């Protein structure tokens, strides 16, 4: 369970970024602010 | 991040989103194929088979400062997310010496917690400021 004030669980995931397939690891972004957004699916309307 | 593959992300970005945003999506579109990350963050709807609209603000130490979770039919307010990040950045910069009351936006008055402010918030902050 996620709690404010507690560490965000680390993960690695495949990603598409500016024409390339890359791998992203949350902890690689330590030192920066991160917004992690989930959404139900590509091509959905909202 | 959604449960779609990176291949579907590419199709969506190249064929639709790039028509809305010049140059396409500027940030990485992550694939949560298998839903392990959505499950880890508690926002995966196993019945529907999708990640719901979870949004997490994570600070430079990797600590969750805030989150919001919405059902799929209602979209987010990006300005409100940015406002929250700016507020958390201000609190971090002042090491908590300044805090942001309801309705705060950049440039507006902060509060400086301490013995002198106890019972005196009503003198410096009005309820109308919550709706500015």
Backbone of each chain as nested JSON, in Angstrom:
{
  "chains": [
    {"id": "A", "residues": [
      {"number": 1, "name": "UNK", "atoms": {"N": [0.843, -1.203, 0.0], "CA": [0.0, 0.0, 0.0], "C": [0.876, 1.251, 0.0]}},
      {"number": 2, "name": "UNK", "atoms": {"N": [0.433, 2.236, -0.755], "CA": [1.186, 3.475, -0.852], "C": [0.747, 4.414, 0.266]}},
      {"number": 3, "name": "UNK", "atoms": {"N": [1.729, 5.034, 0.916], "CA": [1.425, 6.032, 1.931], "C": [2.239, 7.284, 1.655]}},
      {"number": 4, "name": "UNK", "atoms": {"N": [1.621, 8.456, 1.858], "CA": [2.404, 9.681, 1.719], "C": [3.445, 9.712, 2.837]}},
      {"number": 5, "name": "UNK", "atoms": {"N": [4.608, 10.248, 2.499], "CA": [5.702, 10.303, 3.469], "C": [6.559, 9.053, 3.464]}},
      {"number": 6, "name": "UNK", "atoms": {"N": [6.144, 8.053, 2.687], "CA": [6.906, 6.796, 2.594], "C": [7.505, 6.675, 1.19]}},
      {"number": 7, "name": "UNK", "atoms": {"N": [8.547, 5.846, 1.074], "CA": [9.221, 5.654, -0.213], "C": [8.279, 5.084, -1.272]}},
      {"number": 8, "name": "UNK", "atoms": {"N": [8.405, 5.598, -2.475], "CA": [7.671, 5.034, -3.605], "C": [8.335, 3.725, -3.995]}},
      {"number": 9, "name": "UNK", "atoms": {"N": [7.561, 2.641, -4.186], "CA": [8.167, 1.361, -4.561], "C": [8.916, 1.491, -5.891]}},
      {"number": 10, "name": "UNK", "atoms": {"N": [10.123, 0.942, -5.935], "CA": [10.93, 1.049, -7.154], "C": [10.439, 0.033, -8.189]}},
      {"number": 11, "name": "UNK", "atoms": {"N": [10.63, 0.348, -9.442], "CA": [10.258, -0.57, -10.52], "C": [11.046, -0.222, -11.77]}},
      {"number": 12, "name": "UNK", "atoms": {"N": [11.099, -1.164, -12.678], "CA": [11.663, -0.939, -14.016], "C": [10.602, -1.33, -15.026]}},
      {"number": 13, "name": "UNK", "atoms": {"N": [10.449, -0.531, -16.064], "CA": [9.429, -0.835, -17.078], "C": [9.931, -0.422, -18.452]}},
      {"number": 14, "name": "UNK", "atoms": {"N": [9.447, -1.134, -19.47], "CA": [9.733, -0.742, -20.851], "C": [8.933, 0.517, -21.16]}},
      {"number": 15, "name": "UNK", "atoms": {"N": [9.456, 1.332, -22.061], "CA": [8.768, 2.583, -22.391], "C": [9.03, 2.975, -23.838]}},
      {"number": 16, "name": "UNK", "atoms": {"N": [8.127, 3.795, -24.353], "CA": [8.318, 4.411, -25.668], "C": [8.579, 5.885, -25.418]}},
      {"number": 17, "name": "UNK", "atoms": {"N": [9.713, 6.391, -25.936], "CA": [10.064, 7.792, -25.675], "C": [10.735, 8.382, -26.902]}},
      {"number": 18, "name": "UNK", "atoms": {"N": [10.064, 9.351, -27.49], "CA": [10.604, 10.087, -28.641], "C": [11.172, 9.173, -29.727]}},
      {"number": 19, "name": "UNK", "atoms": {"N": [10.349, 8.208, -30.16], "CA": [10.736, 7.364, -31.285], "C": [11.563, 6.15, -30.938]}},
      {"number": 20, "name": "UNK", "atoms": {"N": [11.88, 5.974, -29.635], "CA": [12.723, 4.837, -29.251], "C": [12.064, 3.989, -28.175]}},
      {"number": 21, "name": "UNK", "atoms": {"N": [12.404, 2.699, -28.168], "CA": [12.015, 1.827, -27.072], "C": [13.137, 1.848, -26.038]}},
      {"number": 22, "name": "UNK", "atoms": {"N": [12.796, 2.21, -24.807], "CA": [13.801, 2.35, -23.745], "C": [13.335, 1.629, -22.49]}},
      {"number": 23, "name": "UNK", "atoms": {"N": [14.211, 1.576, -21.503], "CA": [13.866, 1.001, -20.207], "C": [13.934, 2.125, -19.175]}},
      {"number": 24, "name": "UNK", "atoms": {"N": [12.938, 2.198, -18.316], "CA": [12.904, 3.257, -17.297], "C": [12.867, 2.635, -15.907]}},
      {"number": 25, "name": "UNK", "atoms": {"N": [13.744, 3.141, -15.034], "CA": [13.749, 2.697, -13.635], "C": [13.495, 3.904, -12.756]}},
      {"number": 26, "name": "UNK", "atoms": {"N": [12.517, 3.794, -11.876], "CA": [12.14, 4.944, -11.041], "C": [13.339, 5.508, -10.283]}},
      {"number": 27, "name": "UNK", "atoms": {"N": [14.144, 4.629, -9.67], "CA": [15.239, 5.106, -8.813], "C": [16.346, 5.817, -9.599]}},
      {"number": 28, "name": "UNK", "atoms": {"N": [16.348, 5.675, -10.928], "CA": [17.302, 6.443, -11.74], "C": [16.988, 7.936, -11.706]}},
      {"number": 29, "name": "UNK", "atoms": {"N": [15.788, 8.277, -11.245], "CA": [15.344, 9.682, -11.246], "C": [15.473, 10.341, -9.875]}},
      {"number": 30, "name": "UNK", "atoms": {"N": [16.152, 9.66, -8.936], "CA": [16.394, 10.281, -7.628], "C": [17.127, 11.597, -7.856]}},
      {"number": 31, "name": "UNK", "atoms": {"N": [16.758, 12.632, -7.089], "CA": [17.334, 13.964, -7.296], "C": [16.43, 14.857, -8.12]}},
      {"number": 32, "name": "UNK", "atoms": {"N": [15.391, 14.251, -8.7], "CA": [14.419, 15.039, -9.478], "C": [13.012, 14.746, -8.971]}},
      {"number": 33, "name": "UNK", "atoms": {"N": [12.101, 15.678, -9.223], "CA": [10.684, 15.431, -8.944], "C": [10.123, 14.546, -10.041]}},
      {"number": 34, "name": "UNK", "atoms": {"N": [9.3, 13.586, -9.672], "CA": [8.705, 12.662, -10.636], "C": [7.191, 12.667, -10.468]}},
      {"number": 35, "name": "UNK", "atoms": {"N": [6.481, 12.747, -11.592], "CA": [5.038, 12.52, -11.578], "C": [4.79, 11.198, -12.295]}},
      {"number": 36, "name": "UNK", "atoms": {"N": [4.245, 10.24, -11.576], "CA": [3.932, 8.927, -12.136], "C": [2.43, 8.857, -12.37]}},
      {"number": 37, "name": "UNK", "atoms": {"N": [2.029, 8.753, -13.636], "CA": [0.614, 8.762, -14.004], "C": [0.198, 7.437, -14.628]}},
      {"number": 38, "name": "UNK", "atoms": {"N": [-0.841, 6.861, -14.072], "CA": [-1.436, 5.664, -14.669], "C": [-2.73, 6.067, -15.376]}},
      {"number": 39, "name": "UNK", "atoms": {"N": [-3.075, 5.316, -16.428], "CA": [-4.355, 5.552, -17.111], "C": [-4.851, 4.222, -17.678]}},
      {"number": 40, "name": "UNK", "atoms": {"N": [-6.166, 4.139, -17.938], "CA": [-6.758, 2.831, -18.275], "C": [-6.294, 2.237, -19.6]}},
      {"number": 41, "name": "UNK", "atoms": {"N": [-6.005, 3.07, -20.606], "CA": [-5.576, 2.439, -21.845], "C": [-5.381, 3.414, -22.981]}},
      {"number": 42, "name": "UNK", "atoms": {"N": [-4.46, 3.07, -23.891], "CA": [-4.253, 3.868, -25.094], "C": [-5.541, 3.889, -25.916]}},
      {"number": 43, "name": "UNK", "atoms": {"N": [-5.763, 4.99, -26.583], "CA": [-6.91, 5.182, -27.476], "C": [-8.247, 5.253, -26.735]}},
      {"number": 44, "name": "UNK", "atoms": {"N": [-8.201, 5.307, -25.401], "CA": [-9.463, 5.586, -24.691], "C": [-9.705, 7.076, -24.81]}},
      {"number": 45, "name": "UNK", "atoms": {"N": [-10.895, 7.523, -24.451], "CA": [-11.328, 8.855, -24.859], "C": [-10.938, 9.97, -23.908]}},
      {"number": 46, "name": "UNK", "atoms": {"N": [-10.949, 9.667, -22.605], "CA": [-10.722, 10.736, -21.621], "C": [-9.229, 11.002, -21.459]}}
    ]},
    {"id": "B", "residues": [
      {"number": 1, "name": "UNK", "atoms": {"N": [1.634, 5.663, -17.812], "CA": [1.796, 4.217, -17.746], "C": [0.431, 3.547, -17.822]}},
      {"number": 2, "name": "UNK", "atoms": {"N": [0.334, 2.575, -18.726], "CA": [-0.882, 1.768, -18.822], "C": [-0.463, 0.333, -19.097]}},
      {"number": 3, "name": "UNK", "atoms": {"N": [-1.442, -0.571, -19.126], "CA": [-1.112, -1.979, -19.345], "C": [-0.841, -2.282, -20.828]}},
      {"number": 4, "name": "UNK", "atoms": {"N": [-0.943, -1.262, -21.676], "CA": [-0.642, -1.45, -23.101], "C": [0.852, -1.728, -23.312]}},
      {"number": 5, "name": "UNK", "atoms": {"N": [1.167, -2.376, -24.422], "CA": [2.574, -2.623, -24.776], "C": [3.198, -1.333, -25.32]}},
      {"number": 6, "name": "UNK", "atoms": {"N": [4.526, -1.318, -25.405], "CA": [5.215, -0.157, -25.98], "C": [4.863, 0.005, -27.463]}},
      {"number": 7, "name": "UNK", "atoms": {"N": [4.463, -1.084, -28.09], "CA": [4.105, -1.016, -29.513], "C": [2.803, -0.227, -29.692]}},
      {"number": 8, "name": "UNK", "atoms": {"N": [1.842, -0.488, -28.811], "CA": [0.58, 0.262, -28.866], "C": [0.828, 1.724, -28.462]}},
      {"number": 9, "name": "UNK", "atoms": {"N": [1.711, 1.941, -27.481], "CA": [2.079, 3.318, -27.115], "C": [2.598, 4.071, -28.336]}},
      {"number": 10, "name": "UNK", "atoms": {"N": [3.45, 3.387, -29.094], "CA": [4.025, 4.027, -30.3], "C": [2.914, 4.393, -31.29]}},
      {"number": 11, "name": "UNK", "atoms": {"N": [2.014, 3.465, -31.518], "CA": [0.916, 3.723, -32.46], "C": [0.049, 4.889, -32.003]}},
      {"number": 12, "name": "UNK", "atoms": {"N": [-0.252, 4.918, -30.69], "CA": [-1.123, 5.982, -30.167], "C": [-0.42, 7.339, -30.266]}},
      {"number": 13, "name": "UNK", "atoms": {"N": [0.855, 7.358, -29.869], "CA": [1.607, 8.613, -29.936], "C": [1.741, 9.095, -31.386]}},
      {"number": 14, "name": "UNK", "atoms": {"N": [2.179, 8.174, -32.265], "CA": [2.504, 8.588, -33.629], "C": [1.262, 8.948, -34.439]}},
      {"number": 15, "name": "UNK", "atoms": {"N": [0.14, 8.258, -34.154], "CA": [-1.044, 8.456, -34.99], "C": [-2.09, 9.402, -34.405]}},
      {"number": 16, "name": "UNK", "atoms": {"N": [-2.077, 9.6, -33.095], "CA": [-3.088, 10.49, -32.522], "C": [-2.501, 11.593, -31.644]}},
      {"number": 17, "name": "UNK", "atoms": {"N": [-1.729, 11.208, -30.617], "CA": [-1.273, 12.215, -29.644], "C": [-0.359, 13.257, -30.285]}},
      {"number": 18, "name": "UNK", "atoms": {"N": [0.42, 12.851, -31.289], "CA": [1.317, 13.799, -31.95], "C": [0.535, 14.852, -32.736]}},
      {"number": 19, "name": "UNK", "atoms": {"N": [-0.764, 14.573, -32.951], "CA": [-1.622, 15.57, -33.606], "C": [-2.163, 16.57, -32.59]}},
      {"number": 20, "name": "UNK", "atoms": {"N": [-2.088, 16.209, -31.301], "CA": [-2.558, 17.105, -30.23], "C": [-1.393, 17.91, -29.654]}},
      {"number": 21, "name": "UNK", "atoms": {"N": [-0.224, 17.263, -29.561], "CA": [0.957, 17.894, -28.962], "C": [2.079, 17.873, -29.992]}},
      {"number": 22, "name": "UNK", "atoms": {"N": [2.579, 19.058, -30.326], "CA": [3.631, 19.137, -31.344], "C": [4.866, 18.33, -30.905]}},
      {"number": 23, "name": "UNK", "atoms": {"N": [5.317, 17.451, -31.755], "CA": [6.487, 16.632, -31.424], "C": [6.135, 15.375, -30.65]}},
      {"number": 24, "name": "UNK", "atoms": {"N": [4.864, 15.199, -30.304], "CA": [4.426, 14.007, -29.584], "C": [4.621, 14.132, -28.086]}},
      {"number": 25, "name": "UNK", "atoms": {"N": [4.339, 13.038, -27.402], "CA": [4.431, 13.03, -25.934], "C": [5.883, 13.26, -25.514]}},
      {"number": 26, "name": "UNK", "atoms": {"N": [6.161, 14.289, -24.698], "CA": [7.549, 14.621, -24.367], "C": [8.181, 13.729, -23.294]}},
      {"number": 27, "name": "UNK", "atoms": {"N": [7.365, 12.968, -22.595], "CA": [7.89, 12.131, -21.506], "C": [7.743, 10.652, -21.871]}},
      {"number": 28, "name": "UNK", "atoms": {"N": [8.47, 9.758, -21.187], "CA": [8.377, 8.325, -21.5], "C": [6.97, 7.775, -21.245]}},
      {"number": 29, "name": "UNK", "atoms": {"N": [6.468, 7.016, -22.228], "CA": [5.176, 6.32, -22.066], "C": [5.508, 4.902, -21.614]}},
      {"number": 30, "name": "UNK", "atoms": {"N": [5.233, 4.611, -20.349], "CA": [5.654, 3.337, -19.776], "C": [4.609, 2.25, -19.985]}},
      {"number": 31, "name": "UNK", "atoms": {"N": [5.104, 1.042, -20.175], "CA": [4.216, -0.106, -20.321], "C": [4.15, -0.883, -19.01]}},
      {"number": 32, "name": "UNK", "atoms": {"N": [2.921, -1.111, -18.562], "CA": [2.704, -1.917, -17.351], "C": [2.088, -3.262, -17.758]}},
      {"number": 33, "name": "UNK", "atoms": {"N": [2.611, -3.839, -18.84], "CA": [2.135, -5.15, -19.295], "C": [2.298, -6.144, -18.147]}},
      {"number": 34, "name": "UNK", "atoms": {"N": [1.199, -6.804, -17.784], "CA": [1.234, -7.706, -16.632], "C": [0.736, -7.043, -15.368]}},
      {"number": 35, "name": "UNK", "atoms": {"N": [0.622, -5.689, -15.409], "CA": [0.028, -4.905, -14.326], "C": [0.774, -4.993, -12.999]}},
      {"number": 36, "name": "UNK", "atoms": {"N": [2.044, -5.388, -13.034], "CA": [2.767, -5.542, -11.764], "C": [2.964, -4.194, -11.057]}},
      {"number": 37, "name": "UNK", "atoms": {"N": [3.193, -3.129, -11.827], "CA": [3.432, -1.832, -11.184], "C": [2.118, -1.255, -10.637]}},
      {"number": 38, "name": "UNK", "atoms": {"N": [1.049, -1.363, -11.444], "CA": [-0.267, -0.892, -10.986], "C": [-0.709, -1.621, -9.724]}},
      {"number": 39, "name": "UNK", "atoms": {"N": [-0.375, -2.91, -9.667], "CA": [-0.717, -3.706, -8.481], "C": [0.106, -3.228, -7.287]}},
      {"number": 40, "name": "UNK", "atoms": {"N": [1.406, -2.994, -7.539], "CA": [2.319, -2.523, -6.482], "C": [1.836, -1.183, -5.912]}},
      {"number": 41, "name": "UNK", "atoms": {"N": [1.285, -0.331, -6.762], "CA": [0.837, 0.993, -6.337], "C": [-0.638, 1.007, -5.913]}},
      {"number": 42, "name": "UNK", "atoms": {"N": [-1.302, -0.156, -6.008], "CA": [-2.661, -0.263, -5.481], "C": [-3.737, 0.371, -6.333]}},
      {"number": 43, "name": "UNK", "atoms": {"N": [-3.457, 0.58, -7.616], "CA": [-4.453, 1.24, -8.464], "C": [-4.93, 0.344, -9.607]}},
      {"number": 44, "name": "UNK", "atoms": {"N": [-4.475, -0.917, -9.628], "CA": [-4.89, -1.846, -10.704], "C": [-6.265, -2.417, -10.388]}},
      {"number": 45, "name": "UNK", "atoms": {"N": [-7.182, -2.315, -11.345], "CA": [-8.52, -2.885, -11.215], "C": [-8.504, -4.244, -11.916]}},
      {"number": 46, "name": "UNK", "atoms": {"N": [-8.363, -5.305, -11.137], "CA": [-8.204, -6.648, -11.706], "C": [-9.457, -7.088, -12.46]}},
      {"number": 47, "name": "UNK", "atoms": {"N": [-10.626, -6.644, -11.993], "CA": [-11.882, -7.028, -12.647], "C": [-11.969, -6.435, -14.055]}},
      {"number": 48, "name": "UNK", "atoms": {"N": [-11.611, -5.149, -14.151], "CA": [-11.66, -4.474, -15.455], "C": [-10.391, -4.733, -16.264]}},
      {"number": 49, "name": "UNK", "atoms": {"N": [-9.34, -5.176, -15.586], "CA": [-8.084, -5.457, -16.283], "C": [-7.315, -4.221, -16.708]}},
      {"number": 50, "name": "UNK", "atoms": {"N": [-7.547, -3.109, -15.991], "CA": [-6.849, -1.86, -16.348], "C": [-6.291, -1.147, -15.114]}},
      {"number": 51, "name": "UNK", "atoms": {"N": [-5.278, -0.331, -15.354], "CA": [-4.798, 0.577, -14.308], "C": [-5.762, 1.769, -14.263]}},
      {"number": 52, "name": "UNK", "atoms": {"N": [-6.25, 2.108, -13.087], "CA": [-7.127, 3.281, -12.962], "C": [-6.26, 4.544, -12.973]}},
      {"number": 53, "name": "UNK", "atoms": {"N": [-6.904, 5.722, -12.899], "CA": [-6.16, 6.975, -13.053], "C": [-5.437, 7.369, -11.758]}},
      {"number": 54, "name": "UNK", "atoms": {"N": [-4.366, 6.675, -11.463], "CA": [-3.54, 7.006, -10.299], "C": [-2.465, 8.002, -10.692]}},
      {"number": 55, "name": "UNK", "atoms": {"N": [-2.27, 9.005, -9.822], "CA": [-1.226, 10.0, -10.088], "C": [-0.441, 10.239, -8.816]}},
      {"number": 56, "name": "UNK", "atoms": {"N": [0.879, 9.984, -8.881], "CA": [1.728, 10.038, -7.698], "C": [2.787, 11.113, -7.87]}},
      {"number": 57, "name": "UNK", "atoms": {"N": [2.924, 11.978, -6.869], "CA": [3.988, 12.986, -6.871], "C": [5.102, 12.456, -5.973]}},
      {"number": 58, "name": "UNK", "atoms": {"N": [6.293, 12.266, -6.584], "CA": [7.416, 11.662, -5.863], "C": [8.551, 12.68, -5.786]}},
      {"number": 59, "name": "UNK", "atoms": {"N": [9.064, 12.929, -4.601], "CA": [10.072, 13.985, -4.419], "C": [11.483, 13.478, -4.768]}},
      {"number": 60, "name": "UNK", "atoms": {"N": [12.488, 14.364, -4.744], "CA": [13.843, 13.962, -5.153], "C": [14.461, 12.865, -4.28]}},
      {"number": 61, "name": "UNK", "atoms": {"N": [13.923, 12.623, -3.102], "CA": [14.405, 11.521, -2.256], "C": [13.665, 10.212, -2.531]}},
      {"number": 62, "name": "UNK", "atoms": {"N": [12.712, 10.244, -3.491], "CA": [11.947, 9.034, -3.785], "C": [10.779, 8.819, -2.85]}},
      {"number": 63, "name": "UNK", "atoms": {"N": [10.388, 9.876, -2.128], "CA": [9.285, 9.775, -1.168], "C": [7.991, 10.287, -1.806]}},
      {"number": 64, "name": "UNK", "atoms": {"N": [6.906, 9.548, -1.601], "CA": [5.6, 9.953, -2.127], "C": [5.074, 11.14, -1.321]}},
      {"number": 65, "name": "UNK", "atoms": {"N": [4.862, 12.262, -1.991], "CA": [4.331, 13.448, -1.305], "C": [2.82, 13.55, -1.445]}},
      {"number": 66, "name": "UNK", "atoms": {"N": [2.277, 12.99, -2.515], "CA": [0.827, 13.05, -2.679], "C": [0.381, 12.109, -3.771]}},
      {"number": 67, "name": "UNK", "atoms": {"N": [-0.89, 11.706, -3.714], "CA": [-1.436, 10.916, -4.819], "C": [-2.924, 11.156, -4.954]}},
      {"number": 68, "name": "UNK", "atoms": {"N": [-3.428, 10.79, -6.129], "CA": [-4.843, 10.955, -6.45], "C": [-5.214, 9.759, -7.315]}},
      {"number": 69, "name": "UNK", "atoms": {"N": [-6.38, 9.19, -7.084], "CA": [-6.83, 8.064, -7.913], "C": [-8.261, 8.333, -8.363]}},
      {"number": 70, "name": "UNK", "atoms": {"N": [-8.49, 8.298, -9.684], "CA": [-9.819, 8.537, -10.24], "C": [-10.277, 7.331, -11.05]}},
      {"number": 71, "name": "UNK", "atoms": {"N": [-11.568, 7.165, -11.124], "CA": [-12.154, 6.154, -12.002], "C": [-11.955, 6.6, -13.455]}},
      {"number": 72, "name": "UNK", "atoms": {"N": [-11.9, 5.626, -14.373], "CA": [-11.595, 5.954, -15.765], "C": [-12.417, 7.066, -16.431]}},
      {"number": 73, "name": "UNK", "atoms": {"N": [-13.729, 7.22, -16.188], "CA": [-14.477, 8.203, -16.991], "C": [-14.158, 9.676, -16.7]}},
      {"number": 74, "name": "UNK", "atoms": {"N": [-13.472, 9.965, -15.603], "CA": [-13.208, 11.371, -15.257], "C": [-11.71, 11.674, -15.373]}},
      {"number": 75, "name": "UNK", "atoms": {"N": [-11.416, 12.678, -16.19], "CA": [-10.022, 13.057, -16.423], "C": [-9.461, 13.921, -15.314]}},
      {"number": 76, "name": "UNK", "atoms": {"N": [-8.156, 14.067, -15.344], "CA": [-7.455, 14.813, -14.3], "C": [-7.422, 16.307, -14.584]}},
      {"number": 77, "name": "UNK", "atoms": {"N": [-7.007, 17.088, -13.582], "CA": [-6.741, 18.511, -13.767], "C": [-5.229, 18.711, -13.646]}},
      {"number": 78, "name": "UNK", "atoms": {"N": [-4.579, 18.909, -14.782], "CA": [-3.121, 18.998, -14.788], "C": [-2.627, 20.218, -14.009]}},
      {"number": 79, "name": "UNK", "atoms": {"N": [-3.378, 21.339, -14.122], "CA": [-2.979, 22.556, -13.396], "C": [-2.93, 22.304, -11.892]}},
      {"number": 80, "name": "UNK", "atoms": {"N": [-3.868, 21.511, -11.394], "CA": [-3.886, 21.219, -9.959], "C": [-2.68, 20.356, -9.567]}},
      {"number": 81, "name": "UNK", "atoms": {"N": [-2.309, 19.428, -10.423], "CA": [-1.108, 18.626, -10.143], "C": [0.122, 19.527, -10.093]}},
      {"number": 82, "name": "UNK", "atoms": {"N": [0.226, 20.45, -11.063], "CA": [1.382, 21.361, -11.092], "C": [1.392, 22.252, -9.85]}},
      {"number": 83, "name": "UNK", "atoms": {"N": [0.201, 22.723, -9.455], "CA": [0.108, 23.563, -8.252], "C": [0.606, 22.807, -7.015]}},
      {"number": 84, "name": "UNK", "atoms": {"N": [0.225, 21.553, -6.917], "CA": [0.663, 20.752, -5.763], "C": [2.182, 20.563, -5.774]}},
      {"number": 85, "name": "UNK", "atoms": {"N": [2.737, 20.311, -6.955], "CA": [4.198, 20.139, -7.046], "C": [4.894, 21.433, -6.618]}},
      {"number": 86, "name": "UNK", "atoms": {"N": [4.386, 22.573, -7.1], "CA": [4.989, 23.862, -6.731], "C": [4.89, 24.095, -5.224]}},
      {"number": 87, "name": "UNK", "atoms": {"N": [3.78, 23.687, -4.64], "CA": [3.607, 23.842, -3.19], "C": [4.597, 22.95, -2.433]}},
      {"number": 88, "name": "UNK", "atoms": {"N": [4.722, 21.702, -2.857], "CA": [5.666, 20.786, -2.187], "C": [7.105, 21.262, -2.36]}},
      {"number": 89, "name": "UNK", "atoms": {"N": [7.397, 21.85, -3.523], "CA": [8.751, 22.372, -3.756], "C": [9.051, 23.545, -2.829]}},
      {"number": 90, "name": "UNK", "atoms": {"N": [8.045, 24.379, -2.615], "CA": [8.243, 25.529, -1.71], "C": [8.474, 25.047, -0.273]}},
      {"number": 91, "name": "UNK", "atoms": {"N": [7.677, 24.087, 0.155], "CA": [7.821, 23.549, 1.516], "C": [9.212, 22.928, 1.687]}},
      {"number": 92, "name": "UNK", "atoms": {"N": [9.647, 22.202, 0.644], "CA": [10.963, 21.553, 0.704], "C": [12.078, 22.593, 0.768]}},
      {"number": 93, "name": "UNK", "atoms": {"N": [11.949, 23.661, -0.057], "CA": [12.965, 24.703, -0.123], "C": [13.1, 25.438, 1.211]}},
      {"number": 94, "name": "UNK", "atoms": {"N": [11.967, 25.668, 1.879], "CA": [11.994, 26.403, 3.148], "C": [12.175, 25.449, 4.333]}},
      {"number": 95, "name": "UNK", "atoms": {"N": [12.382, 24.17, 4.03], "CA": [12.527, 23.124, 5.06], "C": [11.344, 23.144, 6.033]}},
      {"number": 96, "name": "UNK", "atoms": {"N": [10.16, 23.417, 5.484], "CA": [8.947, 23.379, 6.293], "C": [8.693, 24.623, 7.123]}},
      {"number": 97, "name": "UNK", "atoms": {"N": [9.571, 25.653, 6.964], "CA": [9.335, 26.896, 7.716], "C": [8.137, 27.642, 7.147]}},
      {"number": 98, "name": "UNK", "atoms": {"N": [7.844, 27.37, 5.855], "CA": [6.645, 27.944, 5.239], "C": [5.757, 26.81, 4.758]}},
      {"number": 99, "name": "UNK", "atoms": {"N": [4.45, 26.965, 4.959], "CA": [3.48, 25.971, 4.494], "C": [2.408, 26.691, 3.683]}},
      {"number": 100, "name": "UNK", "atoms": {"N": [1.675, 25.913, 2.873], "CA": [0.751, 26.539, 1.931], "C": [-0.697, 26.237, 2.307]}},
      {"number": 101, "name": "UNK", "atoms": {"N": [-1.446, 27.265, 2.703], "CA": [-2.839, 27.051, 3.097], "C": [-3.724, 26.707, 1.898]}},
      {"number": 102, "name": "UNK", "atoms": {"N": [-4.946, 26.291, 2.179], "CA": [-5.918, 25.945, 1.139], "C": [-6.044, 27.083, 0.132]}},
      {"number": 103, "name": "UNK", "atoms": {"N": [-6.045, 26.73, -1.139], "CA": [-6.191, 27.734, -2.189], "C": [-4.892, 28.396, -2.6]}},
      {"number": 104, "name": "UNK", "atoms": {"N": [-3.782, 28.01, -1.939], "CA": [-2.494, 28.641, -2.268], "C": [-2.103, 28.393, -3.714]}},
      {"number": 105, "name": "UNK", "atoms": {"N": [-1.538, 29.432, -4.316], "CA": [-0.919, 29.326, -5.646], "C": [0.406, 30.053, -5.559]}},
      {"number": 106, "name": "UNK", "atoms": {"N": [1.338, 29.787, -6.503], "CA": [2.62, 30.498, -6.489], "C": [2.41, 32.007, -6.445]}},
      {"number": 107, "name": "UNK", "atoms": {"N": [3.148, 32.666, -5.571], "CA": [3.044, 34.116, -5.431], "C": [2.103, 34.538, -4.323]}},
      {"number": 108, "name": "UNK", "atoms": {"N": [1.228, 33.595, -3.908], "CA": [0.291, 33.946, -2.838], "C": [0.917, 33.676, -1.469]}},
      {"number": 109, "name": "UNK", "atoms": {"N": [0.224, 34.197, -0.471], "CA": [0.734, 34.157, 0.892], "C": [0.874, 32.742, 1.448]}},
      {"number": 110, "name": "UNK", "atoms": {"N": [2.015, 32.49, 2.083], "CA": [2.205, 31.224, 2.786], "C": [1.989, 31.47, 4.28]}},
      {"number": 111, "name": "UNK", "atoms": {"N": [2.005, 30.421, 5.041], "CA": [1.909, 30.565, 6.497], "C": [3.223, 30.092, 7.116]}},
      {"number": 112, "name": "UNK", "atoms": {"N": [3.63, 30.756, 8.198], "CA": [4.851, 30.364, 8.906], "C": [4.457, 29.807, 10.27]}},
      {"number": 113, "name": "UNK", "atoms": {"N": [4.386, 28.475, 10.363], "CA": [3.92, 27.859, 11.599], "C": [4.834, 28.199, 12.778]}},
      {"number": 114, "name": "UNK", "atoms": {"N": [4.237, 28.396, 13.935], "CA": [5.001, 28.69, 15.146], "C": [4.046, 29.137, 16.234]}},
      {"number": 115, "name": "UNK", "atoms": {"N": [4.565, 29.303, 17.439], "CA": [3.703, 29.675, 18.574], "C": [2.907, 30.954, 18.306]}},
      {"number": 116, "name": "UNK", "atoms": {"N": [3.501, 31.903, 17.581], "CA": [2.834, 33.174, 17.33], "C": [1.613, 33.085, 16.432]}},
      {"number": 117, "name": "UNK", "atoms": {"N": [1.516, 31.982, 15.687], "CA": [0.403, 31.852, 14.733], "C": [-0.776, 31.074, 15.318]}},
      {"number": 118, "name": "UNK", "atoms": {"N": [-0.547, 30.45, 16.469], "CA": [-1.604, 29.626, 17.063], "C": [-2.822, 30.493, 17.394]}},
      {"number": 119, "name": "UNK", "atoms": {"N": [-3.968, 30.12, 16.856], "CA": [-5.203, 30.876, 17.104], "C": [-5.291, 32.181, 16.343]}},
      {"number": 120, "name": "UNK", "atoms": {"N": [-4.292, 32.436, 15.482], "CA": [-4.241, 33.72, 14.757], "C": [-4.368, 33.554, 13.241]}},
      {"number": 121, "name": "UNK", "atoms": {"N": [-4.598, 32.32, 12.81], "CA": [-4.693, 32.104, 11.356], "C": [-5.825, 32.949, 10.768]}},
      {"number": 122, "name": "UNK", "atoms": {"N": [-6.911, 33.096, 11.525], "CA": [-8.065, 33.861, 11.026], "C": [-7.7, 35.314, 10.708]}},
      {"number": 123, "name": "UNK", "atoms": {"N": [-6.628, 35.813, 11.33], "CA": [-6.225, 37.205, 11.074], "C": [-5.511, 37.352, 9.728]}},
      {"number": 124, "name": "UNK", "atoms": {"N": [-4.835, 36.284, 9.302], "CA": [-4.017, 36.402, 8.09], "C": [-4.563, 35.623, 6.896]}},
      {"number": 125, "name": "UNK", "atoms": {"N": [-5.499, 34.704, 7.161], "CA": [-6.026, 33.885, 6.058], "C": [-7.547, 33.884, 6.121]}},
      {"number": 126, "name": "UNK", "atoms": {"N": [-8.172, 34.237, 4.989], "CA": [-9.637, 34.299, 4.921], "C": [-10.171, 33.126, 4.102]}},
      {"number": 127, "name": "UNK", "atoms": {"N": [-11.365, 32.644, 4.454], "CA": [-11.921, 31.475, 3.756], "C": [-12.083, 31.732, 2.26]}},
      {"number": 128, "name": "UNK", "atoms": {"N": [-12.302, 32.975, 1.868], "CA": [-12.452, 33.281, 0.438], "C": [-11.191, 32.907, -0.334]}},
      {"number": 129, "name": "UNK", "atoms": {"N": [-10.025, 32.902, 0.369], "CA": [-8.76, 32.584, -0.294], "C": [-8.699, 31.116, -0.717]}},
      {"number": 130, "name": "UNK", "atoms": {"N": [-9.558, 30.288, -0.123], "CA": [-9.59, 28.873, -0.5], "C": [-10.174, 28.694, -1.893]}},
      {"number": 131, "name": "UNK", "atoms": {"N": [-10.938, 29.71, -2.337], "CA": [-11.647, 29.576, -3.618], "C": [-11.045, 30.448, -4.719]}},
      {"number": 132, "name": "UNK", "atoms": {"N": [-9.924, 31.097, -4.432], "CA": [-9.3, 31.975, -5.437], "C": [-8.858, 31.185, -6.669]}}
    ]}
  ]
}
